[in-house]
Amino acid sequence: MAASCSPLRGALQVLAVSQWVFSFLALAQVCLVALIFVLLSRAWTLGVLYLVWLYWDRDTPRTGGRRSAWVRDWAVWRHFRDYFPISLVRTAPLDPSQNYLFGFHPHGVLAVGAFSNFCTEATGFSRLFPGLRPHLLMLPCWFHLPLFRDYIMSSGLVSSTKASAAYLLSRPEGGQVAVLVVGGALEALEAKPGGLSLRIRNQKGFIKLALEQGASLVPVFSFGENELFRQCPNPPGSWLRRAQEALQPLLSVALPLFHGRLGLLLPFRAPVHTVVGAAIPVQRCPRPSQAQVDALHALYVERLTQLFEEHKARYGVPADRHLVLT
C-alpha cells in the first residue's frame, strides 16, 4: 500500500474491491434466492409483478441496455480504482459522430480493467472521449438472472450476442462504443503474472461484424491485467486444463482456480494501465468476403502488436518480452 494512503482510505479500497468481487462471483445467485424467497412469502405479488416486468423488459440487454449515470459515478468506484490503481490512457482522439468496436486485451481473470474503465467514470472515460458511450459486452446468460441483470445494466453492460453488438454499431447518430473482450472466457485460463498470451488468431467474428456495420476498430491493451491473481498450475494438456476446457462450453464461463492476497479472492495490488489505441477506419461491407475479413484481421493484429510494443517499456514490460498470439 502506498505510504500516502491512510488506513481509512486503504480500508475503503479493500471494501470497494471486495464488494465488486462478491458481485461478480455470487451476487447473481443471491438475487435469484432472494426472488424465490419473495415468491414464497406473503409479498409474493411483488415477485410476480417483477417477473411480468422482466418478461416485458427482456429485449433491453440486447438493445443498448439501461445505464445509470448515477451508478457509474458512485464514489465506491473511485476507491476501487485507487486500490490497484487503474488508469485509462488515450493515444488518439475519437470522433463522436462515429461508432466504434473496442477490442480489449487481455481478458485477465475477472477483466478488472474493462469494468473500471468502461463501466464506471472513475478513470474519466467521458472526459477523455467526449460524446462516446461505452458498453461492455457480457455473456447473455447473465441477463436472464433476475435483479442481477438490472444491476449490471446500470453500469453499461449489455449482452454480447451479435444482435446486441450490431444494434449499437448501427446507430445512425454515432457515439456508441461496443467493448469486446476478444479472448473470451478461455483466455482467462492463461491469465497469470507475466503472461502475454492472447487468443486472437481465430477470433474473427468481431472483425466481420465491424465490416458489416462499418464500425471503426480500436485495439485496447490493459497492462497489468494478468498480475492481479495467481492460478493453480493448469498447463495445456494437464487434467485440470482439460476439465476446464470441457466445462467451458457447457457453463459458458471458464473456471480458473485462482486466488489473490492471503490466499483469498481479493486481488493483489498491482497497477493496471489500459491503453486505448488509434481507430482503424472500416468501410461498411454488408457481406464481406473471407479475404476481406482476413485482411482486416491481419491489420488489427498488427496495430494491436504495435500498440503493445510502443507502450510496454513505460509500463514495466522488459524489452525482450513480446505478445504470444494463439
C-alpha positions in Angstrom: 0.0 0.0 0.0 1.3 3.4 -0.9 2.8 5.4 2.0 0.4 8.3 1.4 -2.6 6.0 1.7 -4.2 6.4 5.1 -5.5 3.3 7.0 -9.1 4.5 6.4 -8.6 5.1 2.7 -6.9 1.7 2.4 -9.8 0.0 4.2 -12.4 1.7 1.9 -10.4 0.5 -1.1 -10.4 -3.1 0.2 -14.1 -2.9 0.8 -14.8 -1.5 -2.6 -12.9 -4.3 -4.3 -14.3 -6.9 -2.1 -17.9 -6.0 -2.9 -17.1 -6.0 -6.6 -15.6 -9.5 -6.5 -18.6 -10.7 -4.5 -20.9 -9.1 -7.0 -19.5 -10.9 -10.0 -19.0 -14.2 -8.3 -22.0 -14.6 -6.0 -24.5 -11.7 -6.3 -26.4 -13.4 -9.2 -27.1 -16.4 -7.0 -28.1 -14.2 -4.0 -30.5 -12.3 -6.2 -32.1 -15.5 -7.5 -32.6 -16.9 -4.0 -34.0 -13.5 -2.9 -36.6 -13.6 -5.6 -37.6 -17.2 -4.8 -37.9 -16.1 -1.1 -40.2 -13.3 -2.1 -42.3 -15.5 -4.3 -42.8 -17.9 -1.3 -43.6 -15.2 1.1 -46.7 -13.0 1.8 -45.2 -10.5 -0.6 -45.4 -12.9 -3.5 -47.4 -10.5 -5.6 -44.3 -8.2 -5.8 -42.3 -11.1 -7.1 -45.0 -11.9 -9.7 -45.1 -8.3 -10.8 -41.3 -8.3 -11.2 -41.4 -11.4 -13.3 -44.1 -9.8 -15.5 -41.9 -6.8 -15.9 -38.9 -9.0 -16.5 -40.6 -10.6 -19.5 -41.7 -7.2 -20.8 -38.2 -5.9 -20.5 -36.5 -9.0 -21.9 -35.1 -7.2 -25.0 -33.4 -4.4 -23.2 -30.0 -6.1 -22.7 -29.6 -6.5 -26.4 -30.9 -3.1 -27.4 -28.5 -0.8 -25.7 -29.2 -1.7 -22.1 -30.3 0.8 -19.4 -27.3 2.6 -17.9 -27.4 4.9 -15.0 -25.1 7.9 -14.9 -25.6 8.0 -11.1 -24.4 4.4 -10.6 -21.4 4.8 -12.9 -20.3 7.8 -10.8 -20.6 6.2 -7.4 -17.7 7.0 -5.1 -17.1 3.3 -4.5 -15.7 3.0 -8.0 -13.0 5.7 -7.2 -11.9 3.6 -4.2 -12.0 0.6 -6.5 -9.7 2.4 -8.9 -7.3 3.5 -6.3 -6.8 0.1 -4.8 -4.7 -1.1 -7.7 -4.6 1.7 -9.1 -6.2 1.7 -12.5 -5.7 4.3 -15.2 -7.1 4.9 -18.7 -4.7 6.2 -21.4 -5.8 7.9 -24.6 -3.4 7.8 -27.5 -5.6 9.5 -30.1 -8.9 11.3 -30.1 -12.0 9.6 -31.4 -14.7 11.3 -33.5 -18.0 11.1 -31.5 -20.0 11.0 -34.8 -18.7 7.5 -35.4 -19.4 4.1 -33.8 -16.5 2.0 -32.5 -15.8 -1.6 -31.7 -13.1 -1.7 -29.0 -11.1 -4.9 -28.7 -10.0 -5.3 -25.1 -6.9 -7.5 -24.4 -6.1 -9.5 -22.3 -9.1 -10.9 -20.5 -7.3 -11.4 -17.2 -9.1 -13.5 -14.6 -12.0 -11.0 -14.0 -11.4 -8.3 -16.6 -10.9 -5.7 -13.9 -9.6 -3.0 -16.3 -12.5 -3.5 -18.7 -15.0 -2.9 -15.9 -13.3 0.0 -14.2 -12.6 1.9 -17.4 -15.8 1.3 -19.4 -18.5 0.6 -16.7 -17.6 3.5 -14.4 -16.5 7.0 -14.7 -13.7 6.5 -12.1 -10.9 6.8 -14.7 -12.6 9.6 -16.7 -13.8 7.9 -19.9 -16.3 10.7 -20.7 -13.6 13.3 -20.2 -11.1 11.5 -22.4 -13.6 10.6 -25.1 -16.3 13.2 -25.0 -19.5 12.3 -26.8 -18.9 8.5 -26.7 -21.0 6.0 -24.7 -19.1 2.7 -23.8 -21.0 -0.6 -23.5 -19.1 -3.6 -22.2 -20.3 -6.8 -23.8 -21.1 -9.6 -21.3 -22.3 -13.2 -21.8 -26.0 -13.3 -22.4 -26.7 -15.9 -19.7 -26.1 -13.3 -17.0 -29.0 -11.2 -18.3 -31.5 -13.9 -17.6 -30.9 -13.7 -13.9 -33.4 -11.5 -12.1 -32.3 -8.3 -10.3 -28.7 -9.0 -11.1 -29.3 -8.2 -14.7 -30.7 -4.7 -13.7 -27.7 -4.0 -11.6 -25.1 -4.9 -14.3 -27.0 -3.0 -16.9 -26.9 0.2 -14.7 -23.1 0.3 -15.3 -23.4 0.0 -19.1 -23.1 -3.8 -19.5 -25.1 -5.3 -22.4 -25.5 -8.8 -23.9 -22.6 -10.0 -26.1 -24.8 -11.5 -28.8 -24.1 -10.5 -32.3 -27.5 -8.8 -32.5 -26.7 -6.7 -29.4 -23.4 -5.5 -30.7 -24.9 -4.8 -34.2 -27.6 -2.7 -32.6 -25.0 -0.5 -31.0 -22.8 -0.2 -34.0 -25.6 0.6 -36.4 -26.9 3.6 -34.5 -27.1 6.4 -37.1 -26.3 9.1 -34.6 -22.9 7.6 -33.8 -21.1 7.9 -30.5 -21.6 4.3 -29.5 -18.7 2.1 -28.3 -19.1 -1.7 -28.0 -16.3 -3.1 -25.9 -15.5 -6.7 -26.5 -13.0 -8.8 -24.5 -11.7 -10.6 -27.6 -10.0 -13.6 -26.0 -13.2 -14.7 -24.3 -13.6 -17.0 -21.3 -10.8 -19.4 -22.4 -8.2 -16.7 -22.3 -8.9 -16.3 -18.6 -7.2 -19.7 -18.2 -4.0 -18.1 -19.4 -4.2 -15.1 -17.0 -1.1 -15.5 -14.9 1.6 -13.0 -13.8 3.9 -12.2 -16.6 1.7 -13.8 -19.1 1.3 -12.2 -22.5 -0.7 -14.9 -24.3 -3.7 -13.7 -26.4 -6.3 -15.8 -28.1 -6.8 -13.9 -31.3 -5.6 -15.8 -34.4 -9.0 -17.5 -34.9 -11.1 -14.7 -33.3 -12.5 -13.2 -36.5 -16.2 -12.8 -35.7 -15.7 -9.3 -34.4 -13.8 -8.3 -37.5 -16.7 -9.5 -39.7 -19.1 -7.5 -37.5 -17.1 -4.3 -37.9 -17.1 -4.8 -41.7 -20.8 -5.4 -41.8 -21.6 -2.3 -39.7 -18.8 0.0 -40.9 -17.6 0.5 -37.3 -14.1 1.6 -36.7 -11.9 -0.9 -34.8 -9.9 0.2 -31.8 -7.3 -2.0 -30.2 -7.0 -1.7 -26.4 -4.3 -3.3 -24.3 -4.5 -3.4 -20.5 -1.0 -3.6 -19.0 -1.0 -5.3 -15.6 -4.3 -7.1 -16.1 -2.6 -10.5 -15.7 -0.8 -9.5 -12.5 -3.9 -9.4 -10.2 -4.4 -13.1 -9.3 -2.5 -16.4 -9.2 -3.9 -19.6 -10.7 -3.4 -23.2 -9.9 -1.0 -24.7 -12.4 -3.0 -25.7 -15.5 -0.6 -26.1 -18.4 -2.2 -27.2 -21.8 -2.8 -30.9 -21.7 -3.0 -31.2 -17.9 -6.0 -32.9 -16.4 -7.1 -29.5 -14.9 -6.9 -27.7 -18.2 -8.8 -30.5 -20.0 -11.5 -30.3 -17.4 -11.7 -26.5 -17.6 -11.9 -26.6 -21.4 -14.6 -29.3 -21.4 -16.8 -27.5 -18.9 -16.5 -24.1 -20.6 -18.9 -24.8 -23.5 -21.4 -26.3 -21.0 -21.3 -23.4 -18.5 -20.5 -20.5 -20.9 -17.8 -19.4 -18.5 -14.3 -20.6 -17.7 -13.5 -21.8 -14.3 -10.0 -20.6 -13.4 -8.9 -21.8 -10.0 -7.4 -18.5 -8.7 -6.6 -16.7 -5.5 -5.3 -13.3 -4.5 -3.9 -11.8 -1.3 -3.6 -14.1 1.7 -4.9 -17.0 -0.4 -8.3 -15.2 -0.7 -10.2 -13.8 -3.7 -9.0 -10.2 -3.0 -6.8 -9.3 -5.9 -3.2 -8.3 -5.4 -2.4 -4.6 -5.5 -0.8 -4.0 -8.9 -1.2 -1.1 -11.3 -3.4 -1.5 -14.3 -2.8 0.8 -17.3 -5.4 0.4 -20.0 -4.1 2.0 -23.2 -6.6 2.8 -26.0 -5.1 2.8 -29.5 -6.0 4.9 -32.5 -9.0 3.9 -34.6 -8.8 1.7 -37.7 -11.3 3.1 -40.2 -13.6 0.4 -41.6 -15.6 0.8 -44.8 -19.0 -0.8 -44.5 -19.5 -4.0 -46.4 -22.8 -5.8 -45.6 -21.5 -9.1 -47.0 -17.7 -9.2 -46.6 -15.7 -12.0 -48.2 -13.4 -14.2 -46.2 -10.4 -12.4 -47.9 -11.7 -9.0 -46.6 -12.1 -10.4 -43.1 -8.7 -11.9 -43.1 -7.0 -8.7 -44.4 -8.7 -6.6 -41.7 -7.9 -9.1 -39.0 -4.2 -9.0 -40.0 -4.2 -5.2 -39.9 -5.9 -5.3 -36.5 -3.4 -7.7 -35.1 -0.6 -5.6 -36.5 -2.0 -2.4 -34.8 -2.5 -4.2 -31.5 1.0 -5.5 -31.6 2.3 -2.1 -32.4 0.3 -0.5 -29.5 1.8 -3.1 -27.1 5.4 -2.6 -28.3 5.2 1.2 -28.2 4.0 1.3 -24.6 5.4 -1.8 -22.9 8.6 -0.1 -21.6 6.6 2.6 -19.9 4.6 0.0 -18.0 7.4 -2.3 -16.9 7.4 -5.0 -19.6 11.0 -6.0 -20.5 12.2 -5.2 -24.0 12.7 -8.9 -24.8 9.1 -9.8 -24.0 6.5 -9.9 -26.8 2.9 -10.9 -27.3 2.2 -14.6 -27.8 -0.7 -14.9 -30.2 -2.6 -18.1 -30.3 
